[in-house]
Amino acid sequence: MTEYKTLQRAAEAVFVEKKSRFIGAAAPVQTVEEAQAFLQDIRRRHFDARHHVSAYVLRGGVQHCSDDGEPQGTAGVPTLNVLLKAGLSDAVVVVTRYFGGVLLGTGGLVRAYSHTAALAVEAAGIAVMRPCLTLSLRCTYAQYGRVAALLPEMGAFLDGEDFSDAVEISFHLPGEKRDALQKALADATSGQVVPRVLGEAYFALPAGKCE
């Protein structure tokens, strides 16, 4: 498993150029079906618009774009290039255009679609999907305060806690930090608290927060 960049959330942005209104919508997706469903939802919401230009990139090298009636190369490719230049995967962008009666020309269309797509990506935010170990540990109530403080100090992210006869804590952690965490827990609890690895999964971290 290797890390990759995608969008944090679904979001929209609006850009107006010479009375044409462009609405950019971006979202994280994981399959072609999800990307197409997102496009169809945009089409339903803006059924009266003239064009719905789309582009998506999926892990594994899947790329797709559509001009949806705009002159070839003026809309779909510029929209796709926004995703590619940002290094995004598992992401879709749809730019809807309400024609304002003024022709923009080839260069104007390219700039408008790429700019609107970039605004939508900015609104959605970029996240790094990083492979992490999922773990759990069990500690006493007397140990809980120190253990709970130690986990974030060592780079772990809390997923859940269960309080019964003891405290069960579930969390995830970048794999390279596992040994340091184990040592810190052993030192803090005289070797009584040992984390158990449950598996591995991707978790989103804001761009620039991966270290």
N, C-alpha and C positions, 0 to 999 in steps of 0.2 A: 504494500500500500504506500503510495506517495501522495504528498499534499498537492492541492490544486486550489485555484481561485475561482469563486463563483459569486453570485449576488446574495446579499443578506436577506432580502425581502422583495415582495412585489411592490412596485411603485410606479407613479406616472409623473410626467412633466409636459408642459405645453410651450410651444414656440409659434409665434406668428410672423410670417414673412410675406409682405405685399398682399395682405388680406387673406392669404391661405393660412389655415390653422392646422398645425401639426401637433398631434397628441402621441407622445412616446410612452409606451408601457413596457416594463421590464420585469422579469421574474426568474427565480431559480427553478429549474426543471431537471428531471433525471432521465427522461425517456422521450423518444419522438412523439409518442402518444400524448404525453403531458404538454409538450410544446405545441402540438396541433390543437389540443383542447384549449390552451390559453389563447391561441389565435382565434378560434371559433367564438370564444367568449367575448373577445374584443369586437369581432364582427357583429355579434348580436347586440352589444351595447351601443355600437356606433353604426347601426344598419344603414343610416342615410349618408354615410361618408363615401367618397369616390374611391379611395385607395386604402388598403391595409397592407403595408409593406412589412415583411417579416424576415427574421434571421435567427438562427439558433446554432449553438455549438455544444456538442456533448462529448464527454470523455470517450476515448476510443477512436477519435478522429472523425466523428460525424459532424458535418457542416451542411447548412442549408440556408438559402435565401431566395426571396421572391420579390420581383418588381411590382407585381399585382397591377399591371396595366400602365405603369409609368414607363417612359422610354428606357430601353434596355441599358443596364449598367448605371442608371442614375439614382437608384433607390436601394435595391436589395443588397448589392455589393458594398456600398458605403455603410449601410447599417451593419452588415456582417463584419466589416473591417473594424468598427468600433469595438466589437466583442473581441476580435482577434488581437488588436493592438493593446487591449487591456489585459490580455492573457487569461481570459475567462473561459471556463468550461461549464457545462450543465446550466446554460443560461439562454434565455430567449428574449428578444426585443421585437415589439410590433409598433410601427409608426403609422398612425391613422392620419389621413389628410382630408380636410374639408377645403375644396378648391374655392379660392376667393375671387376668381374671374380674371386674374392677372397671371400671364405666363411667366414662369421663373427662368426658363431656359435650362440647358443641360447643366451648366455649372451651378446655377442657383438651386436646382433640385438636389444635386450632390451635397452641397453645403447644408441645405435645410434638413435633409434626412440624416446626415451624419451628426449634425449639431443636436437635433432632437433626440437621436439615439443616445448620444453622450450625456445629455441632460437626464434621460431616464435612468441610465446606468448610475449616474451620480446620485440620483434620488434613491435608488435601490440600495446603494452602498456595496462595497466589496468586502468579502470575507474569505479568509484562508481556511479551507477544509483540511484539517490536519489529522492524520491517523493517530489515535491515542489508545492506550490500554484502558479497559474498564476494570475497575477493581472494587473490592469491598473489604472492610475490616470490622472486627468486633472488639469493643473495649468496655471497661467498667465505667460507671458514672464518675468515679474518682479520677480516672484517666481522661475522661472526655474533654475537659477544658484544654488540656495541653495538646491532645491529639487534634482537636478541631482547629486550634490555632496553627499547628504545625503543617497541616495539609496545604493551605494556600501559600505558606512560606516556601514550601518545596515545589510549588508550581502545579498543584492538583486543583481540580475544579469539582466542587460538590454537586452530586446528582440527587442525593436523598439521604434521609436519616430515619431510623426506626428505633423508638425508645420502648423497651420492654424490661426484661430482667437485666439486660445489658443494652449497650448502644451499638446498633449496626449502621455503619456509614458506607454509602456507595459513592464512588467518585471516578473521574477519569484523569489521565495523566499522560503526557508525551512519553513514549517508551524509553527514551534516553535518560529520563529522570527517575526511573524506577529504582535503581540501585541506591541512589542517594536518599530517596525517600525511605527505603527499607532500613538503611543504616540510621537515619534520624529517628525513626519510630523505635527501633531497637534501643538506641541510646536513651530516649525519653521514657521508655516503659520497661527498662531492664529486660528487653527481649520478649516481653509478654504479648505485644501487639504485632502481628504479622499480616500484611495485606495479602489478599488472595486475588489472583488475576482471573477475571471472568471471560475476557475476550478482547476484541479489538474493533473499533468503530471510528468513523469520521465525526469530528466535532468542529463547529464553526468558531473561528477566532477572528476578531477584526483585523484587517490588514495592518501590518506593522506591529502586531502584538504576539508574534509567534516565538519570540525568544524566551 
